[in-house]
Amino acid sequence: MPFEGFIHPALAAGTLLAAVPLLIHLLNRQRHRPLQWAAMRFVEAAYRRTRRRARLENLLLLLLRMAAVALLALAIARPFTGSDSPLAPLTENRRDLVLILDGSASTGYRDGVESVHEEILGRAREILASLDSTRGDRVRLFHAAALPRLLAGRSPEDALAALATLSAPTDERLDLTAALNEVVELVEDEAQGAALGSLEVRLLSDLQRSSFVPPIEGRLEEEGEEPVAPLRRVLDRLAELEIQVWVEDLGASALTPPNLGVEAIETVGELIGTGLTTEVAVRVRNHGSTGRAGVRVALSVDGERQPSRKIDVAAASTAVAIFPVAFREGGYHTLLAELEGDRLAVDDVRPHVLHVPPTLRVLLVNGDPSDEIDRDEVGYWRSVLEPLDDGLGASSAPFSTRTLTQAAFRAAEVDLGESDVIVLANVSTLDPATIERLEGRVAAGAALIITLGDRLSDARAMESFNARMWRADGSGLSPAKLARLNEVPSRRDDYHRVAEFDEEHPSLRFFSDERWRPFLTEVPIYAFVACRPLEGTRVLASLDDADQSPLLLEREYDRGRVYLWTTTADADWNRIPESPATLVPLVHELLREAGSARVENRNVDIGATLVAEVASFPRSPALLRPDSSRQPLDGEPSEVVEGVWRLPPLPQADQIGVWRVEMEGTEEVSFAVQFDPDEGDLGRVSHEELEGDHRTWRIRDQRGGGEDDSPDDVPKQGELWRWLAGACLAALVLETLWAAWIGRGRRIA
């Protein structure tokens, strides 16, 4: 076949219209019926002398008409052929180009006056300027980062206009697999009748090693197979489609460019609360092959700059700068670490939102009050929660306690929203209204701790408790159904101990150390209430009796949590309150863990979707981006639970830095959108290594400088439509002249 394919294959069927003149001719012949007439003998004699000439004239006229129709249909279908075709000298070359621009954060590196990304844009303009839409050149322009964005999909002029909208790289990593998958889909969608190898794919990049030689992430598809990286899969598919990817290296001159970046911001040790000095560590990574001395590191806390530090960072390693910080208030604080600028600026700044535990508001509901601390139900707990006067002020106290009797707690005017943790200590029964309010507060995110005692030791009291607080479907507050009191016959001769506990749980992790383990496992427990936990309840500690009965249970209740301590908070049923080494860490860690249920993670990766909740109705929320642009939030906030509102949908975080949501009458919500520190590793893959890695890769080392020619190894497509259109016009002119000549000759005759 003289053609390899058509730009518009469906229109090639129009060549069948060339049969229309022939059909008209045949139909006209069937309409004439010969009649015998005497005078026709003389006419037939004369006609026989000119019949052969007339047939030749009519046949030529018919062929010209059929050729004009066929040539017009072929010209519209735009056939093309390859460079090896005998028709190649008659064609004009048409380029079908896919141009992929590396828009990852690493291309912001400046090896000279211009950044790599600016060089990529300049090189792209040169390539696009060499294309000509009048000869049918097509271009698909992609700006690739975490996701490839199609900027233009047709003419070079459209691509140049789209290129003008780009000024800076993204803050994202390059997902080369996703970009090349777009090429695969493009080829598979448009391969109908076209030569697959004729598509020209150009990639302008800095050849960052982590993008071109990613770690193997594929899973074994069959037993015994080697895992295959997703990038290699897509390269194999391109090879099957006879497509090569021409890579132009516009990166730094060195294979390991020098670069420093802030890798992380973290606290040293556990952040307990306000008023105390906390060490904040800023970790700096050196991605280069030479060490750096005297690197200045700065830290700002809520906009207040701390004294800077100088550190030395060895080659290909990390170093830490320590900043002592005292937080005066609890809640979320915005930290910003900065390095002195280098050739890649994007990783020299790192934001972080740190949650400082505020003073935890604890409500102790005393079911058996007494004036004597050792006989009061919550006397021991209150003594370890209420701090001594240390001169630092109340703001430095980790806990703020309030004690109510059972009767006072049932009063409707008690605002449960003012308590983060509610402790029901040996509280027998509560009325339905109080339980409903309690359920609502726990569902909104508070924690409830239930401890037992003599008021809940008989069958009738347990039955009443179960009826009010426990439900088989899990809708009740209690994580277990109380069954019976289990008490040792003689406290002098017998007792129970903790046999097992969850060493990973934050409330009991302190006792996982062998030095402190006996303070939990060796303390006598004389009585407890056996119970049947609900499905999904977590047993944090169990006893050494025959049934391994639970001592401490935890269960999530909507957005809050409920804990059940099956013995007493005082010393009636156990010796824990009389062991300060047990009671202090147990109560402190349990309450701190219970009160941390609703701490939101405000540190997200680039590309994440931001979600925020506030404790009051947000009025006129507006989003303030890191570039200082401001936009109101569209949509209505939704009430998640009573008193907790979710903000309208926020956009995807496409810039690193601090994002803020400002609202009327309430505190702003801040997010730290963080840069992937691995993107700061600018190590590059060499040309030889890349071409040897896969046969699809081809290196084209050209950094501007004049006209751009497509690579010689890319098969050229030549179009014939201009010649076909000219031939169609010539056929129409000849048909018109020939028809006029025949008509004139026959009129004279």
LINHU-V481643 format. One record per residue. N is the residue number from 1. RES is the residue in one small letter. SS is DSSP state (H for helix, E for strand, C for the rest). OMEGA is omega as a letter, one per 30 degrees, with the letter a starting at -180 (NA if undefined). D_CENTER is the distance of its C-alpha to the mean C-alpha in Angstrom with 1 decimal. Layout:
N;RES;SS;OMEGA;D_CENTER
N;RES;SS;OMEGA;D_CENTER
This chain:
1;m;C;a;49.7
2;p;C;a;49.9
3;f;C;l;46.3
4;e;C;l;43.1
5;g;E;a;41.3
6;f;E;l;40.8
7;i;C;l;38.2
8;h;C;a;39.0
9;p;H;a;40.2
10;a;H;a;41.1
11;l;H;l;43.5
12;a;H;l;45.5
13;a;H;l;47.1
14;g;H;l;49.0
15;t;H;l;51.4
16;l;H;l;53.0
17;l;H;l;54.4
18;a;H;l;56.8
19;a;H;a;58.8
20;v;H;l;59.5
21;p;H;l;62.6
22;l;H;l;64.0
23;l;H;l;63.7
24;i;H;l;65.4
25;h;H;a;68.1
26;l;H;l;68.7
27;l;H;l;68.7
28;n;H;l;71.3
29;r;H;a;73.5
30;q;H;a;73.6
31;r;C;a;74.8
32;h;C;l;78.2
33;r;C;a;81.0
34;p;C;l;84.1
35;l;C;l;87.5
36;q;C;a;91.0
37;w;C;a;92.9
38;a;C;a;96.2
39;a;C;a;95.5
40;m;H;a;92.2
41;r;H;a;94.1
42;f;H;l;94.7
43;v;H;a;91.1
44;e;H;l;89.7
45;a;H;l;92.0
46;a;H;a;90.5
47;y;H;a;86.9
48;r;H;a;87.3
49;r;H;a;88.0
50;t;H;a;84.7
51;r;H;a;82.4
52;r;H;l;80.8
53;r;H;a;80.0
54;a;H;l;78.4
55;r;H;l;76.2
56;l;H;l;74.9
57;e;H;a;74.2
58;n;H;a;72.4
59;l;H;l;70.3
60;l;H;l;69.2
61;l;H;l;68.3
62;l;H;a;66.3
63;l;H;l;64.4
64;l;H;l;63.6
65;r;H;l;62.1
66;m;H;a;60.1
67;a;H;l;58.8
68;a;H;l;57.7
69;v;H;a;55.6
70;a;H;a;54.1
71;l;H;l;53.3
72;l;H;l;51.7
73;a;H;l;49.4
74;l;H;l;48.4
75;a;H;l;47.8
76;i;H;l;45.4
77;a;H;l;43.6
78;r;C;l;43.2
79;p;E;l;43.9
80;f;E;l;42.9
81;t;E;a;44.2
82;g;E;a;43.5
83;s;C;a;45.2
84;d;C;a;47.5
85;s;C;l;48.9
86;p;C;l;52.5
87;l;C;a;51.3
88;a;H;l;48.9
89;p;H;a;51.5
90;l;H;a;51.4
91;t;C;l;47.6
92;e;E;a;45.4
93;n;E;l;42.2
94;r;E;a;38.9
95;r;C;l;35.6
96;d;E;a;32.4
97;l;E;l;29.7
98;v;E;a;25.9
99;l;E;a;24.9
100;i;E;l;21.5
101;l;E;l;20.9
102;d;E;a;18.8
103;g;C;a;16.9
104;s;C;a;15.1
105;a;H;a;15.9
106;s;H;a;18.6
107;t;H;l;20.7
108;g;H;a;21.5
109;y;C;l;24.0
110;r;E;l;27.6
111;d;C;l;30.2
112;g;C;l;32.8
113;v;C;a;33.1
114;e;C;l;30.2
115;s;E;l;26.6
116;v;H;a;25.3
117;h;H;l;23.2
118;e;H;l;26.5
119;e;H;l;28.3
120;i;H;l;25.8
121;l;H;l;26.3
122;g;H;l;30.1
123;r;H;l;30.2
124;a;H;l;28.4
125;r;H;l;31.0
126;e;H;a;33.7
127;i;H;a;32.5
128;l;H;l;32.0
129;a;H;a;35.5
130;s;C;a;37.1
131;l;C;a;36.1
132;d;C;a;38.4
133;s;H;a;37.4
134;t;H;l;41.1
135;r;H;l;41.4
136;g;C;l;38.3
137;d;C;l;35.7
138;r;E;l;32.2
139;v;E;l;28.9
140;r;E;a;25.2
141;l;E;l;23.3
142;f;E;l;19.6
143;h;E;a;17.6
144;a;E;l;15.1
145;a;C;l;12.2
146;a;C;l;8.7
147;l;C;l;9.9
148;p;E;l;13.7
149;r;E;l;15.3
150;l;E;a;18.8
151;l;E;l;21.1
152;a;E;a;24.4
153;g;C;a;25.6
154;r;C;a;29.4
155;s;C;l;31.9
156;p;H;l;31.9
157;e;H;l;32.8
158;d;H;a;29.6
159;a;H;l;27.6
160;l;H;l;29.6
161;a;H;l;29.1
162;a;H;a;25.3
163;l;H;a;25.5
164;a;C;l;27.2
165;t;C;a;24.2
166;l;C;l;22.3
167;s;C;a;23.4
168;a;C;l;20.8
169;p;C;l;17.9
170;t;C;l;14.3
171;d;C;a;13.0
172;e;C;l;10.5
173;r;C;l;11.5
174;l;C;l;13.1
175;d;C;a;12.1
176;l;H;l;15.7
177;t;H;l;15.5
178;a;H;a;13.6
179;a;H;a;16.1
180;l;H;l;19.0
181;n;H;l;18.1
182;e;H;l;18.6
183;v;H;l;22.0
184;v;H;l;22.9
185;e;H;l;22.2
186;l;H;a;24.3
187;v;H;a;27.1
188;e;H;l;27.3
189;d;H;a;27.4
190;e;H;a;30.0
191;a;C;a;32.0
192;q;C;l;34.8
193;g;C;a;37.9
194;a;C;l;36.4
195;a;C;a;36.8
196;l;H;a;33.4
197;g;H;a;34.1
198;s;H;l;34.9
199;l;C;a;31.3
200;e;E;a;30.7
201;v;E;l;27.2
202;r;E;l;26.9
203;l;E;l;24.1
204;l;E;a;24.5
205;s;E;l;22.7
206;d;C;l;23.4
207;l;C;l;23.4
208;q;E;a;21.1
209;r;H;a;21.8
210;s;H;l;18.4
211;s;H;a;17.2
212;f;H;l;20.5
213;v;C;a;21.4
214;p;C;l;18.2
215;p;C;l;19.0
216;i;C;a;19.9
217;e;C;a;17.2
218;g;C;l;19.1
219;r;C;l;21.0
220;l;C;a;24.8
221;e;C;l;25.6
222;e;C;a;29.2
223;e;C;l;31.3
224;g;C;a;32.4
225;e;C;l;29.9
226;e;C;l;28.1
227;p;C;a;24.3
228;v;C;l;23.0
229;a;C;l;19.9
230;p;H;l;17.8
231;l;H;l;18.8
232;r;H;l;22.4
233;r;H;a;22.2
234;v;H;l;21.3
235;l;H;l;24.0
236;d;H;l;26.5
237;r;H;l;25.8
238;l;H;l;26.5
239;a;H;l;29.6
240;e;H;l;30.8
241;l;C;l;30.4
242;e;C;l;32.5
243;i;C;l;29.8
244;q;C;l;29.7
245;v;E;l;27.1
246;w;E;a;28.9
247;v;E;l;27.2
248;e;E;a;28.5
249;d;E;l;28.1
250;l;C;a;27.9
251;g;C;a;26.6
252;a;C;a;28.7
253;s;C;a;32.1
254;a;C;l;31.5
255;l;C;l;29.6
256;t;C;a;28.5
257;p;C;l;28.1
258;p;C;l;28.6
259;n;C;l;25.8
260;l;E;l;25.2
261;g;E;l;22.1
262;v;E;a;21.4
263;e;E;a;19.5
264;a;E;l;19.6
265;i;E;a;21.5
266;e;E;l;23.0
267;t;E;l;26.2
268;v;C;a;29.0
269;g;C;a;30.0
270;e;C;l;29.4
271;l;C;a;29.1
272;i;C;a;31.9
273;g;C;a;32.3
274;t;C;l;33.8
275;g;C;a;37.0
276;l;C;l;36.5
277;t;E;l;35.6
278;t;E;l;32.2
279;e;E;l;31.4
280;v;E;a;28.0
281;a;E;l;27.1
282;v;E;a;25.3
283;r;E;a;24.4
284;v;E;l;24.9
285;r;E;l;24.2
286;n;E;a;26.5
287;h;C;a;25.0
288;g;C;a;28.4
289;s;C;l;31.5
290;t;C;a;33.8
291;g;C;l;34.0
292;r;E;a;33.8
293;a;E;l;36.2
294;g;E;l;36.3
295;v;E;a;32.7
296;r;E;a;32.5
297;v;E;l;29.7
298;a;E;l;29.5
299;l;E;l;27.9
300;s;E;l;27.8
301;v;E;a;27.7
302;d;C;l;27.3
303;g;C;a;28.5
304;e;E;a;31.5
305;r;E;l;31.8
306;q;C;l;33.0
307;p;C;a;35.5
308;s;C;l;33.8
309;r;E;l;34.1
310;k;E;a;34.9
311;i;E;l;33.7
312;d;E;a;34.4
313;v;E;l;31.6
314;a;C;a;32.8
315;a;C;l;31.5
316;a;C;a;28.3
317;s;C;a;28.1
318;t;E;l;27.0
319;a;E;a;29.1
320;v;E;l;28.8
321;a;E;a;30.2
322;i;E;l;31.4
323;f;E;l;31.8
324;p;E;a;33.8
325;v;E;l;32.6
326;a;E;a;34.2
327;f;C;a;32.2
328;r;C;a;34.7
329;e;C;l;32.5
330;g;C;a;30.1
331;g;E;a;26.7
332;y;E;l;23.6
333;h;E;a;24.5
334;t;E;l;22.6
335;l;E;l;23.2
336;l;E;l;22.9
337;a;E;a;23.9
338;e;E;l;25.3
339;l;E;l;26.9
340;e;C;a;29.7
341;g;C;l;28.2
342;d;C;a;28.1
343;r;C;l;27.2
344;l;C;a;23.4
345;a;C;a;22.9
346;v;C;a;19.2
347;d;C;l;19.2
348;d;C;l;22.5
349;v;E;l;21.1
350;r;E;l;18.8
351;p;E;l;18.5
352;h;E;l;18.5
353;v;E;a;19.2
354;l;E;l;21.8
355;h;E;l;23.3
356;v;E;a;27.0
357;p;C;l;28.6
358;p;C;l;31.1
359;t;C;a;34.5
360;l;E;a;34.0
361;r;E;a;36.2
362;v;E;l;38.1
363;l;E;l;40.5
364;l;E;l;43.2
365;v;E;a;45.1
366;n;E;l;48.4
367;g;C;a;50.1
368;d;C;a;53.1
369;p;C;l;53.9
370;s;C;l;56.6
371;d;C;a;58.1
372;e;C;a;57.9
373;i;C;a;54.6
374;d;C;l;55.2
375;r;C;l;56.0
376;d;C;a;53.4
377;e;C;a;50.5
378;v;C;a;47.9
379;g;H;a;50.2
380;y;H;a;48.6
381;w;H;a;45.0
382;r;H;a;46.0
383;s;H;l;47.8
384;v;H;l;44.7
385;l;H;a;42.4
386;e;C;a;44.7
387;p;C;l;44.7
388;l;C;l;47.9
389;d;C;a;48.5
390;d;C;l;47.0
391;g;C;a;47.6
392;l;C;a;43.9
393;g;C;a;43.9
394;a;H;a;42.3
395;s;H;a;38.8
396;s;H;a;38.6
397;a;C;l;39.2
398;p;C;a;36.3
399;f;E;l;37.9
400;s;E;a;39.8
401;t;E;l;41.9
402;r;E;a;43.9
403;t;E;l;46.3
404;l;E;l;47.6
405;t;E;l;50.1
406;q;H;a;49.4
407;a;H;a;51.5
408;a;H;a;49.9
409;f;H;a;46.4
410;r;C;a;47.4
411;a;C;a;48.3
412;a;C;a;46.2
413;e;C;l;45.9
414;v;C;a;43.8
415;d;C;a;40.3
416;l;H;l;37.9
417;g;H;l;35.0
418;e;H;a;36.6
419;s;C;l;35.9
420;d;C;l;32.8
421;v;E;l;34.7
422;i;E;a;37.7
423;v;E;l;40.2
424;l;E;a;42.8
425;a;E;l;45.5
426;n;C;l;48.2
427;v;C;a;47.7
428;s;C;a;49.7
429;t;C;l;48.9
430;l;C;a;47.0
431;d;C;a;47.7
432;p;H;a;45.2
433;a;H;l;44.3
434;t;H;l;43.4
435;i;H;l;41.3
436;e;H;l;39.5
437;r;H;l;38.7
438;l;H;l;37.6
439;e;H;l;35.3
440;g;H;a;33.7
441;r;H;l;33.2
442;v;H;l;31.7
443;a;H;a;29.4
444;a;C;l;28.1
445;g;C;l;27.1
446;a;C;l;30.4
447;a;E;l;31.9
448;l;E;l;35.2
449;i;E;a;37.5
450;i;E;l;40.5
451;t;E;a;43.4
452;l;C;a;46.6
453;g;C;a;50.3
454;d;H;l;53.8
455;r;H;l;53.0
456;l;H;a;50.8
457;s;C;a;53.0
458;d;C;a;55.2
459;a;H;a;54.4
460;r;H;l;54.9
461;a;H;l;52.4
462;m;H;l;49.8
463;e;H;l;50.3
464;s;H;l;49.9
465;f;H;a;46.7
466;n;H;a;45.2
467;a;H;a;46.3
468;r;H;a;44.5
469;m;H;a;41.5
470;w;C;l;40.7
471;r;C;a;39.7
472;a;C;a;39.3
473;d;C;l;36.2
474;g;C;a;34.4
475;s;C;l;34.7
476;g;C;a;37.1
477;l;C;a;36.3
478;s;C;l;38.1
479;p;C;a;36.1
480;a;E;l;39.4
481;k;E;l;42.8
482;l;E;a;45.6
483;a;E;a;48.4
484;r;E;l;51.2
485;l;E;l;52.3
486;n;E;a;52.6
487;e;E;a;55.1
488;v;C;a;56.9
489;p;C;a;60.7
490;s;C;a;61.6
491;r;C;l;59.4
492;r;C;a;61.9
493;d;C;a;61.5
494;d;C;l;58.1
495;y;C;l;54.5
496;h;E;l;50.9
497;r;C;l;48.2
498;v;E;a;44.4
499;a;E;a;44.0
500;e;E;l;40.2
501;f;E;a;37.3
502;d;C;a;33.5
503;e;C;a;33.4
504;e;C;a;29.6
505;h;C;a;29.5
506;p;C;a;29.4
507;s;C;a;32.6
508;l;C;a;34.6
509;r;H;l;33.0
510;f;H;a;35.9
511;f;H;l;38.4
512;s;H;l;36.7
513;d;C;a;38.5
514;e;H;l;41.9
515;r;H;a;43.7
516;w;H;a;42.6
517;r;H;a;42.3
518;p;H;a;46.0
519;f;H;l;45.6
520;l;H;a;43.6
521;t;H;a;45.0
522;e;C;a;48.7
523;v;C;a;49.1
524;p;C;l;51.5
525;i;E;a;50.4
526;y;C;a;53.4
527;a;E;l;52.1
528;f;E;l;48.9
529;v;E;l;48.0
530;a;E;a;47.0
531;c;E;l;44.2
532;r;E;a;42.1
533;p;E;l;38.3
534;l;C;l;36.2
535;e;C;a;33.7
536;g;C;l;30.4
537;t;C;a;32.3
538;r;E;l;31.8
539;v;E;a;35.1
540;l;E;l;34.7
541;a;E;l;38.3
542;s;E;a;41.2
543;l;E;a;45.0
544;d;C;l;47.5
545;d;C;a;49.5
546;a;C;a;50.1
547;d;C;a;47.2
548;q;C;a;44.8
549;s;C;l;44.3
550;p;E;l;41.2
551;l;E;a;41.8
552;l;E;a;38.4
553;l;E;l;35.8
554;e;E;l;32.4
555;r;E;l;30.7
556;e;E;l;27.8
557;y;E;a;29.1
558;d;C;a;26.5
559;r;C;l;24.8
560;g;E;a;27.6
561;r;E;l;29.5
562;v;E;l;33.1
563;y;E;l;35.2
564;l;E;l;38.6
565;w;E;a;41.1
566;t;C;l;44.0
567;t;C;a;46.6
568;t;C;l;47.8
569;a;C;l;46.5
570;d;C;a;50.0
571;a;C;a;52.4
572;d;C;a;54.1
573;w;C;a;52.4
574;n;E;a;51.0
575;r;C;a;51.6
576;i;H;a;48.0
577;p;H;a;48.9
578;e;H;l;51.8
579;s;C;a;49.5
580;p;H;l;47.7
581;a;H;l;45.8
582;t;H;a;44.4
583;l;H;a;44.2
584;v;H;l;42.5
585;p;H;a;39.4
586;l;H;a;39.1
587;v;H;a;39.3
588;h;H;a;37.2
589;e;H;l;34.4
590;l;H;a;34.4
591;l;H;l;34.4
592;r;H;l;31.7
593;e;H;l;29.4
594;a;H;a;30.4
595;g;H;a;29.7
596;s;C;a;26.2
597;a;C;a;24.7
598;r;C;l;22.9
599;v;C;a;21.5
600;e;C;l;18.0
601;n;C;a;15.5
602;r;C;l;15.0
603;n;E;a;13.4
604;v;E;l;9.6
605;d;E;l;7.6
606;i;C;a;7.4
607;g;C;a;4.8
608;a;C;l;4.6
609;t;E;a;7.2
610;l;C;l;10.6
611;v;C;a;13.1
612;a;C;l;16.6
613;e;E;a;20.0
614;v;E;a;23.4
615;a;C;l;26.9
616;s;C;a;28.7
617;f;C;a;28.3
618;p;C;l;26.3
619;r;E;l;28.6
620;s;E;l;27.6
621;p;E;l;24.0
622;a;E;a;22.8
623;l;E;l;19.7
624;l;E;a;20.6
625;r;C;l;18.1
626;p;C;l;18.6
627;d;C;l;20.7
628;s;C;l;23.0
629;s;C;a;22.4
630;r;E;l;22.9
631;q;E;l;22.2
632;p;E;l;23.3
633;l;C;l;20.9
634;d;C;l;21.8
635;g;C;a;22.4
636;e;C;l;24.2
637;p;C;a;23.1
638;s;E;l;23.5
639;e;E;a;25.6
640;v;E;l;23.9
641;v;E;a;27.1
642;e;C;l;30.2
643;g;C;l;29.6
644;v;E;a;25.8
645;w;E;l;23.9
646;r;E;a;20.3
647;l;C;l;19.6
648;p;C;a;19.0
649;p;C;l;15.4
650;l;C;a;13.9
651;p;C;l;12.1
652;q;E;a;8.6
653;a;C;a;9.1
654;d;C;l;10.1
655;q;C;l;12.8
656;i;C;a;13.5
657;g;E;a;16.3
658;v;E;l;17.5
659;w;E;a;16.6
660;r;E;l;19.4
661;v;E;a;20.4
662;e;E;a;24.2
663;m;E;l;26.4
664;e;E;l;30.2
665;g;C;l;32.0
666;t;C;a;29.2
667;e;C;l;27.2
668;e;C;l;24.1
669;v;E;a;20.7
670;s;E;l;18.9
671;f;E;l;15.4
672;a;E;l;14.9
673;v;E;a;11.8
674;q;E;a;12.4
675;f;C;l;12.7
676;d;C;a;12.2
677;p;H;l;15.9
678;d;H;l;16.2
679;e;H;l;15.6
680;g;H;l;18.9
681;d;C;a;20.7
682;l;C;l;22.4
683;g;C;a;24.4
684;r;E;l;25.2
685;v;C;a;26.4
686;s;C;a;30.0
687;h;H;a;31.2
688;e;H;a;33.4
689;e;H;a;30.7
690;l;H;a;28.3
691;e;H;l;31.0
692;g;H;a;32.2
693;d;H;a;28.8
694;h;C;a;28.8
695;r;C;l;31.3
696;t;C;a;28.8
697;w;E;l;28.2
698;r;E;a;30.9
699;i;E;l;31.3
700;r;C;a;32.8
701;d;C;a;33.8
702;q;C;a;34.6
703;r;C;l;33.7
704;g;C;l;35.2
705;g;C;l;38.9
706;g;C;a;40.3
707;e;C;l;39.9
708;d;C;l;37.2
709;d;C;l;38.3
710;s;C;a;36.1
711;p;C;a;36.3
712;d;C;a;39.5
713;d;C;l;38.0
714;v;C;l;36.2
715;p;C;a;38.6
716;k;C;l;39.8
717;q;E;l;40.1
718;g;E;a;43.2
719;e;E;a;43.8
720;l;C;a;47.4
721;w;H;l;47.0
722;r;H;l;49.2
723;w;H;a;52.0
724;l;H;l;51.7
725;a;H;l;51.8
726;g;H;l;54.8
727;a;H;l;56.6
728;c;H;l;56.0
729;l;H;l;57.6
730;a;H;l;60.5
731;a;H;l;61.1
732;l;H;l;61.3
733;v;H;l;63.7
734;l;H;l;65.9
735;e;H;a;65.9
736;t;H;l;67.0
737;l;H;a;69.8
738;w;H;l;70.9
739;a;H;l;71.1
740;a;H;l;73.2
741;w;H;a;75.4
742;i;H;a;76.1
743;g;H;a;76.9
744;r;H;a;79.3
745;g;H;a;81.1
746;r;H;l;81.5
747;r;H;l;82.8
748;i;H;a;85.4
749;a;C;NA;86.4
